[in-house]
Amino acid sequence: MPRADAFGDLVVSAVDRLEPRWGLRLAAVDVEIRDAPDIGPEVVEVPLAAHRAPGGQRPTAVLVIYRRPVELRAPDHLSRVDLVRDLVAEQLAELLGVSPSELDPTYDDRADD
């Protein structure tokens, strides 16, 4: 399986596990995966994810996870699974106006490992 497909599966899995509890609110969020962010020379730290709230012509929020920076930060599969779950929880929580641990009750447990 190509790397990009495997990474996409991780992101889908991280979002899907939140679906039973947050399905209606998650329906208003589009999730995108991009290889890397567009950054200029003035950027000090490369972002792993970004989000945009709904507004203007776009009625849905957008969560973007950047594959290459995540893979570089978490080179092995297990650490990548944890990082993707944390990113999804943090970014979606901010979009939905809740804490990451409210969105994903296991969020704090993983952070303490």
Backbone hydrogen bonds, N-H to C=O, Kabsch-Sander energy under -0.5 kcal/mol:
donor,donor_aa,acceptor,acceptor_aa,energy
6,A,2,P,-2.4
7,F,3,R,-2.6
8,G,4,A,-2.3
9,D,5,D,-2.1
10,L,6,A,-1.5
11,V,7,F,-2.0
12,V,8,G,-2.6
13,S,9,D,-2.4
14,A,10,L,-2.2
15,V,11,V,-2.1
16,D,12,V,-3.2
17,R,13,S,-2.0
18,L,15,V,-1.4
19,E,15,V,-0.8
19,E,16,D,-0.7
21,R,18,L,-0.6
22,W,18,L,-2.3
23,G,19,E,-1.9
26,L,22,W,-2.7
27,A,23,G,-1.4
28,A,25,R,-1.1
29,V,26,L,-2.0
30,D,61,A,-3.2
32,E,30,D,-0.5
32,E,63,L,-3.3
34,R,65,I,-2.1
39,I,37,P,-0.8
43,V,40,G,-1.5
50,A,64,V,-2.4
52,R,62,V,-2.4
55,G,58,R,-2.3
58,R,55,G,-2.0
61,A,28,A,-2.7
62,V,52,R,-2.6
63,L,30,D,-3.1
64,V,50,A,-3.2
65,I,32,E,-2.3
66,Y,48,L,-2.8
67,R,34,R,-2.9
67,R,65,I,-0.7
68,R,35,D,-2.5
70,V,66,Y,-1.5
71,E,67,R,-2.8
72,L,68,R,-2.3
73,R,69,P,-1.9
74,A,70,V,-2.5
80,R,76,D,-2.0
81,V,77,H,-2.5
82,D,78,L,-2.0
83,L,79,S,-2.4
84,V,80,R,-2.7
85,R,81,V,-2.3
86,D,82,D,-2.5
87,L,83,L,-2.9
88,V,84,V,-2.7
89,A,85,R,-2.5
90,E,86,D,-3.0
91,Q,87,L,-2.8
92,L,88,V,-2.5
93,A,89,A,-2.1
94,E,90,E,-1.9
95,L,91,Q,-2.0
96,L,92,L,-2.5
97,G,93,A,-1.1
98,V,93,A,-2.3
102,E,99,S,-0.5
103,L,99,S,-2.2
104,D,100,P,-2.8
107,Y,104,D,-2.7
110,R,106,T,-2.1
111,A,107,Y,-1.6
112,D,108,D,-1.3
113,D,110,R,-1.0
